[in-house]
Amino acid sequence: MAFLRVENKKSGTYLRIVESYKENGKPKHRTLHSLGKVEDYPPSQLESIAKKLLECAGLYMKDIVADSFEEVARVNYGYALIIKAIWKLFDMNHFVAKVNVRSKVKFDWMQAFQIMIAERINDPVSKRQTFFNQDEYIGFGDEEIDLQHFYRTMDLLSTHQELLKEHLFTQQQNLFSQTLDVVFYDVTTLYFDSQKEDENSIRQKGYSKDGKAHKTQVVLGLLVDKMRNPLTYNIYRGNTYEGGTMIDALKDIKQKYNVDNVIAVADSAMIDKDNREYMQESEIDYILGDRLKNLPAKIQEELLNKKNYTQLNTPTNKDEFSFIALPYQDRTIICTYSDKRARKDKAERDKLITKAEMWLAEPSKYKQVKKRGAGRFISTDQDGSPIKLNIEKIEQDAKYDGFKAVSTTTKLEPQEVISKYADLFEVEHAFRTLKSQLKVRPVYHWNNQRIEGHIAMCFVAYTFLNYLRNNSGLQYRTIVKSLDRMQMSVIKEDKSDALVYMRANLREPELNLCGKLKVAIPKTTTSQKAICQLLN
């Protein structure tokens, strides 16, 4: 049998008509005719040869090649491909089935839920805009979803948010197969676009961690593990004291999820008598940031004496980092000193002193002096008007530069306690991702049910995104960029109504995501039937 062979050599690319045959039962090839180098033929001549070969086969170029192709759309397939793979891993269909039974749901809300997750990870927008953007994706279903179904889906998530949290917790423990020995808790605030307060709403004005004091807000408490996996969350009215929220999260862990022998790690805002009593009664060990300035003078004197400190740094490190461990009441206080932290504390105080001096120079430009911020370094008269810098207060504040106290009830070595407390940044990273990448705030919803549904949806989106981070080793932004690049051109040729899907080239991060999740990648050119089978 004869065939055309293209051979690449150092001197160029050669065309040969080659025949295959057998000799003594072994397959061999021989050249019937050499057509020379491809570079010696102009493109028009190669096209002429191709046409002649087709005519010999009884075919014509115009019958197999369309005169023109048209790109009728460009769609993203990556979000459907990846989200559906994670959806299956987390057994989300089981959760959906439970909700359908409990609420007797008569519409297919799963598709709306998946698209909202995709939009939240991709480019967070309103639910109304999500309705308009749904045609930018392929793989989430053939029928357009009504706008009302996006809102009704949020209502379902609000109604069944406890079931959702329990389901995700169980699935994460199964997927990661890790011992839950340390949990990290923190609180943030989510502000609203509206400033209007309603007595019956969880939207209230309160102390804002976002610096949006004039906005209404809700308080969000979040518990994560050492891999930033979200374990549970709780929503509170915007004027709730943050220290009083920790017990709810710990109760979830102990009572709902049946987790024992866990160490709770939180910052000094969680130092609360009720919190400590609950953890002691529930036999939960803790590592909490402590307020050094609030400890008794005798204890402070010992903790601030660096002569008794143990150095932690290696000899090559110029910055001092040392610690002391001191038993106190029912816990151990571990105080650390850091040169780097001392420089930071001094620099922050210097800024406040500069602001205080400006205040004293032109007091009419400022409101009444407050006892926090720059105001704490200013002496005032009986009317609260500024008089002078409080040098004694400044010197007193400088005594604590570089020192940080941590309390613990664990039997761990001080170095390990310090390390675990430093890992508290994991929950800070989770909040940062929720706020920046997923844009959980500002919140535009008004009633409690929609607010809770919005946060529940963002919680799921973060859970999926963090699973991808842990599974692939890629950072959040790289994951989002990779998913966004997984696009297809929808092509229609003039001789047929059939559509062909042409995939964009994949880079290493996209191949990494697909490989880790073991999902099949569409071929470069795929028929409509094949792409539907792959994504459904």
C-alpha positions in Angstrom: 0.0 0.0 0.0 1.4 3.4 -1.0 1.1 6.5 1.1 2.6 10.0 1.4 5.3 10.4 4.0 6.7 13.7 5.3 10.3 13.4 6.6 11.9 16.1 8.7 15.7 16.3 8.3 18.3 18.9 9.2 18.5 20.0 5.5 14.7 20.5 5.3 11.3 18.7 5.1 10.9 16.1 2.3 7.9 14.6 0.6 8.1 10.9 -0.5 5.6 8.4 -1.9 6.3 5.3 0.1 5.1 1.7 -0.2 4.7 -0.7 2.6 5.4 -4.4 2.0 6.4 -7.6 3.9 9.6 -9.5 3.5 9.9 -12.9 5.2 6.9 -11.8 7.3 8.5 -8.6 8.5 6.9 -5.2 7.5 9.2 -2.9 5.5 9.0 0.4 3.5 10.5 1.5 0.2 10.4 4.9 -1.6 8.6 4.8 -4.9 9.2 8.4 -5.7 10.7 11.4 -4.0 8.9 14.7 -4.5 11.7 16.8 -3.1 11.7 19.4 -0.4 8.5 21.1 0.8 10.3 24.4 0.8 10.8 24.1 -2.9 7.1 24.2 -3.6 5.1 27.5 -3.4 1.8 27.1 -1.3 -0.3 27.3 -4.5 1.4 24.3 -6.0 1.0 22.2 -2.9 -2.7 23.2 -2.9 -2.9 22.1 -6.6 -1.4 18.7 -5.8 -3.8 18.2 -2.9 -6.8 19.0 -5.2 -5.5 16.5 -7.8 -5.2 13.8 -5.2 -8.8 14.5 -4.0 -10.1 14.3 -7.6 -8.4 10.9 -8.0 -10.4 9.8 -4.9 -13.6 11.2 -6.5 -13.8 14.1 -4.1 -13.6 17.9 -4.5 -12.1 20.5 -2.2 -15.3 22.5 -2.1 -17.3 19.4 -0.9 -15.2 18.9 2.2 -14.1 22.5 3.0 -16.6 25.2 3.7 -16.2 28.5 1.9 -16.4 30.3 5.2 -16.6 29.7 9.0 -18.3 31.9 11.5 -17.6 32.1 15.2 -21.1 32.5 16.6 -20.1 32.5 20.3 -17.2 32.1 22.8 -18.0 30.2 26.0 -16.2 29.1 29.1 -16.2 25.3 29.8 -13.7 25.3 32.6 -16.0 26.3 35.4 -18.6 23.7 34.6 -15.9 21.0 34.1 -14.1 21.7 37.4 -17.1 22.7 39.6 -19.0 19.6 38.6 -16.0 17.5 39.4 -15.8 19.0 42.9 -19.5 18.8 43.2 -19.3 15.1 42.8 -16.3 14.8 45.2 -18.3 16.6 47.9 -21.4 14.5 47.1 -23.5 17.7 46.7 -26.3 15.8 45.0 -27.0 14.1 48.3 -27.4 17.5 50.0 -29.6 18.7 47.1 -31.8 15.6 47.4 -32.3 16.2 51.2 -33.3 19.8 50.6 -35.8 18.7 47.9 -37.4 16.3 50.2 -37.6 18.7 53.2 -38.8 21.7 51.3 -40.7 19.9 48.5 -38.9 21.9 45.9 -40.5 21.8 42.4 -37.8 23.5 40.3 -34.3 22.5 39.4 -32.3 24.8 41.6 -29.0 22.9 41.4 -28.1 24.5 38.1 -28.7 28.0 39.5 -26.6 27.1 42.5 -23.7 25.9 40.4 -23.7 29.0 38.1 -23.7 31.3 41.2 -20.7 29.5 42.5 -19.0 29.8 39.1 -19.8 33.6 38.9 -18.7 34.1 42.5 -15.2 32.6 41.8 -14.9 34.0 38.3 -16.1 37.6 38.6 -18.5 38.3 41.5 -21.6 40.2 40.5 -25.2 40.6 41.6 -27.7 37.7 41.2 -29.4 39.8 38.6 -26.2 40.2 36.6 -25.6 36.4 37.1 -28.9 35.8 35.3 -27.6 37.8 32.3 -24.2 36.2 32.3 -25.3 32.6 32.3 -25.0 32.3 28.5 -21.2 32.8 28.9 -20.8 29.3 30.3 -21.4 25.9 28.7 -22.0 22.8 30.7 -24.5 24.0 33.3 -27.6 22.9 31.4 -29.4 23.7 28.2 -32.3 25.7 29.5 -32.0 29.3 30.6 -32.6 29.8 34.3 -35.3 32.3 35.4 -34.1 35.2 37.5 -36.6 34.3 40.2 -35.0 30.9 40.6 -31.6 32.4 41.5 -33.3 34.3 44.3 -35.4 31.2 45.4 -32.1 29.2 45.5 -30.7 31.7 48.0 -33.8 31.3 50.1 -33.3 27.5 50.1 -29.6 27.9 51.1 -30.7 30.2 54.0 -33.4 27.7 55.2 -31.0 24.8 55.1 -27.7 26.5 56.0 -27.1 24.2 59.0 -27.6 21.1 56.9 -25.2 22.6 54.3 -22.5 23.3 56.9 -22.7 19.8 58.4 -22.6 18.2 55.0 -19.5 20.2 53.9 -17.8 19.5 57.2 -18.3 15.7 56.9 -17.2 15.6 53.2 -14.0 17.6 53.9 -13.0 15.3 56.7 -13.5 12.3 54.3 -11.6 14.0 51.5 -8.6 15.2 53.4 -8.4 12.2 55.9 -6.6 14.4 58.4 -6.9 14.5 62.2 -8.6 17.7 63.3 -6.3 18.7 66.1 -6.2 22.5 65.8 -8.9 24.9 64.8 -8.5 28.7 64.2 -11.3 31.1 65.0 -11.8 34.8 64.1 -14.5 37.3 63.5 -14.9 39.9 60.8 -17.6 42.4 59.7 -19.4 42.6 56.4 -20.8 45.9 55.5 -23.8 46.7 53.3 -24.4 49.1 50.5 -27.3 50.6 52.5 -27.0 52.6 55.7 -30.6 52.0 56.7 -31.1 50.1 60.0 -34.1 47.9 60.7 -34.9 46.8 64.3 -35.8 43.2 63.1 -32.8 42.9 60.7 -29.4 41.5 61.4 -28.1 44.5 59.5 -27.1 46.9 62.3 -24.4 49.5 62.8 -21.6 48.5 65.1 -17.8 48.4 65.5 -16.5 47.9 61.9 -13.3 45.9 61.2 -13.6 47.1 57.6 -13.3 50.8 58.6 -16.9 51.4 57.5 -18.3 52.8 60.7 -21.1 54.7 58.9 -22.4 51.5 57.2 -24.8 48.8 58.5 -23.1 45.4 58.9 -23.3 41.9 60.1 -20.7 40.1 62.2 -19.3 36.8 60.7 -17.5 34.3 62.9 -15.5 31.7 61.0 -13.7 28.5 62.1 -11.0 27.0 59.8 -8.5 24.2 60.1 -4.7 24.4 59.4 -5.3 23.9 55.7 -7.7 26.9 55.6 -10.7 24.5 55.1 -13.7 26.3 56.5 -15.3 24.2 59.2 -18.3 26.3 60.2 -19.5 29.8 60.4 -22.2 31.8 62.2 -23.8 35.2 61.4 -24.7 37.8 64.1 -26.3 41.1 64.2 -24.0 43.9 63.3 -23.8 45.3 66.8 -22.8 42.0 68.4 -19.8 41.9 70.7 -17.2 39.7 68.9 -15.9 38.0 72.0 -19.3 36.5 72.7 -19.4 34.6 69.4 -16.7 32.0 69.9 -18.8 29.6 72.0 -21.2 28.9 69.2 -18.4 27.8 66.9 -17.0 25.5 69.5 -20.4 24.1 70.3 -20.8 23.2 66.6 -17.5 21.3 66.7 -18.2 19.5 69.9 -22.0 18.8 69.7 -22.9 18.8 66.0 -19.7 17.4 64.5 -18.6 15.2 67.5 -15.0 16.4 67.5 -12.9 15.8 70.6 -9.4 16.6 71.7 -9.1 19.8 69.7 -7.1 22.9 70.4 -8.8 26.2 69.8 -6.6 29.1 68.6 -7.8 32.7 68.5 -6.5 36.3 69.1 -6.9 38.4 72.1 -10.3 39.7 71.2 -11.6 36.2 72.3 -10.3 36.6 75.9 -13.6 36.4 77.6 -14.6 34.8 80.9 -17.5 32.9 79.4 -15.3 31.6 76.6 -12.6 30.3 79.0 -15.2 28.7 81.3 -16.9 27.0 78.4 -13.6 25.6 77.1 -12.7 24.4 80.6 -16.0 22.7 81.1 -15.9 21.2 77.6 -12.3 20.1 78.0 -11.2 22.1 75.0 -7.6 23.3 75.2 -6.9 26.7 73.9 -4.1 29.0 72.7 -5.3 32.6 72.9 -3.6 36.0 72.5 -3.5 37.6 75.9 -3.6 41.3 76.9 -0.2 41.9 78.5 -1.2 45.4 79.7 -4.2 44.0 81.6 -2.2 41.4 83.6 -1.2 42.1 87.3 1.8 44.4 87.7 3.9 41.6 89.3 3.3 39.3 86.4 4.0 42.1 83.9 7.3 42.8 85.6 8.5 39.2 85.1 7.2 39.0 81.5 8.9 42.3 80.5 12.3 41.3 82.0 14.3 40.0 79.0 17.1 38.7 81.1 15.0 35.5 81.7 14.1 35.0 78.0 15.2 32.1 75.9 16.5 32.9 72.4 14.6 31.2 69.5 16.6 32.5 66.5 19.5 30.9 64.8 22.9 32.7 65.3 22.8 33.9 61.7 19.6 35.9 62.3 20.4 39.5 63.4 16.8 40.1 64.8 16.2 38.9 68.3 13.2 36.6 68.9 13.0 35.2 72.4 10.4 33.9 74.9 9.5 33.2 78.5 6.9 30.8 79.8 5.2 31.6 83.1 2.4 29.6 85.0 -0.5 31.9 85.9 -3.7 30.8 87.5 -5.2 27.9 85.4 -3.0 28.6 82.3 0.5 29.2 81.1 1.4 32.6 79.7 4.1 32.6 77.0 5.5 36.0 76.2 7.7 36.6 73.1 9.9 39.5 72.3 10.8 40.4 68.7 13.2 43.2 67.5 11.2 43.4 64.3 7.9 43.8 66.2 9.5 46.4 68.4 10.4 48.5 65.4 6.9 48.2 64.0 5.3 49.2 67.4 7.5 52.3 67.6 6.8 53.3 64.0 3.0 53.0 64.6 3.2 55.0 67.8 5.3 57.7 66.1 2.6 58.1 63.5 0.0 58.6 66.3 2.2 61.1 68.0 2.6 63.1 64.8 -1.2 63.1 64.4 -1.6 64.2 68.1 0.8 67.1 67.5 -1.3 68.2 64.5 -4.3 68.0 66.7 -2.7 70.2 69.4 -1.6 72.7 66.8 -5.1 73.2 65.3 -7.6 71.7 67.8 -10.5 73.5 66.0 -10.1 71.1 63.1 -10.8 68.0 65.2 -13.7 66.7 67.1 -13.6 65.9 70.8 -10.4 63.9 71.8 -11.1 60.2 72.2 -9.1 57.9 74.4 -8.1 55.6 71.6 -5.7 56.1 68.6 -3.8 59.4 68.7 -6.1 60.7 71.4 -4.6 58.4 74.1 -1.4 60.4 73.9 -3.1 63.8 74.6 -3.8 65.3 77.9 -7.2 67.1 78.0 -9.0 69.5 80.3 -12.3 68.9 82.0 -14.2 69.8 78.8 -12.2 67.2 76.8 -10.2 69.9 74.9 -6.6 69.0 74.1 -3.9 70.6 76.2 -0.5 68.9 75.6 1.2 65.6 74.8 1.0 63.1 77.6 4.7 62.2 77.8 4.1 59.8 80.7 1.6 57.8 78.6 4.0 57.7 75.6 6.8 56.3 77.8 4.5 53.8 79.4 3.3 52.6 76.0 6.9 52.2 74.8 7.6 49.7 77.6 5.6 47.1 75.6 7.3 47.5 72.3 8.1 44.1 70.8 6.3 42.1 73.4 3.4 39.7 72.7 1.7 37.5 75.2 -0.2 34.2 74.5 -2.1 32.1 77.0 -2.5 28.3 76.7 -3.9 25.4 78.6 -2.1 22.8 76.5 0.9 20.8 77.6 2.8 21.7 74.4 6.3 23.1 74.4 6.4 26.9 74.2 8.0 26.8 70.8 5.1 24.7 69.5 2.5 27.0 71.1 4.2 30.0 69.4 4.2 28.2 66.1 0.5 27.2 66.3 -0.5 30.8 67.3 1.4 32.1 64.3 -0.7 29.8 62.1 -3.7 32.0 63.1 -3.0 33.8 59.8 -4.8 30.9 58.1 -8.2 32.3 59.1 -7.1 35.8 58.2 -6.2 34.4 54.7 -9.7 32.9 54.5 -11.3 36.2 55.3 -9.1 38.0 52.8 -10.1 35.6 50.1 -13.8 35.9 50.9 -13.6 39.7 50.8 -11.2 40.3 47.9 -11.4 37.3 45.6 -15.1 36.3 46.2 -16.2 39.9 47.2 -18.6 38.7 49.9 -19.1 42.4 50.7 -20.6 44.9 50.3 -23.8 43.0 50.6 -26.7 44.3 48.6 -29.6 42.2 50.0 -32.1 43.6 52.5 -34.0 40.8 54.3 -32.3 38.3 56.7 -33.1 35.3 54.5 -31.4 36.7 51.4 -28.4 37.9 53.5 -27.9 34.4 55.0 -28.4 32.8 51.5 -25.7 35.1 50.0 -23.2 34.2 52.8 -24.0 30.5 52.5 -23.4 30.6 48.8 -20.0 32.4 49.3 -19.1 29.9 51.9 -19.6 27.0 49.4 -17.6 29.0 46.7 -14.7 29.5 49.2 -14.8 25.8 50.2 -14.5 24.7 46.5 -11.8 27.3 45.7 -9.8 26.3 48.8 -10.1 22.6 47.9 -8.6 23.5 44.5 -5.7 25.3 46.2 -5.0 22.4 48.5 -5.3 19.9 45.8 -3.3 21.6 43.0 -0.8 23.7 45.0 -1.8 26.7 43.0 -2.7 30.1 44.5 -6.3 31.4 44.4 -5.6 34.0 41.6 -3.8 31.5 39.5 -6.7 29.1 39.8 -9.2 31.8 38.7 -7.1 32.9 35.8 -6.7 29.3 34.7 -10.4 28.6 34.8 -11.1 31.8 32.9 -8.7 30.7 30.1 -10.6 27.4 29.6 -12.7 28.7 26.8 -14.1 27.4 23.5 -15.0 29.1 20.2 -18.4 27.9 18.9 -18.0 27.7 15.1 -20.6 27.3 12.4 -19.7 26.6 8.8 -21.8 27.9 6.0 -22.9 24.5 4.6 -24.3 23.0 7.8 -26.2 24.0 10.9 -24.0 21.8 13.0 -21.8 23.5 15.5 -18.1 22.7 16.2 -16.3 23.6 19.4 -12.7 24.6 19.1 -10.8 24.7 22.4 -8.2 27.3 23.3 -4.7 25.9 24.0 -4.2 24.8 27.6 -1.3 25.9 29.8 0.4 24.1 32.7 -1.9 25.4 35.4 -5.1 24.2 33.5 -3.5 20.8 32.9 -2.6 20.7 36.6 -6.2 21.4 37.7 -7.7 18.8 35.3 -5.0 16.2 36.1 -5.5 16.5 39.9 -9.3 16.2 39.6 -8.9 13.4 37.0 -11.3 15.1 34.5 -11.2 14.4 30.8 -10.1 17.4 28.7 -12.1 18.2 25.5 -10.2 17.6 22.2 -9.0 20.6 20.3 -11.9 20.3 18.0 -15.1 18.7 19.4 -18.5 18.1 18.1 -21.6 19.5 19.8 -22.7 16.0 20.8 -19.3 15.1 22.3 -19.0 18.3 24.3 -22.5 17.8 25.7 -21.6 14.2 26.8 -18.4 15.4 28.4 -19.9 18.3 30.4 -23.2 16.7 31.4 
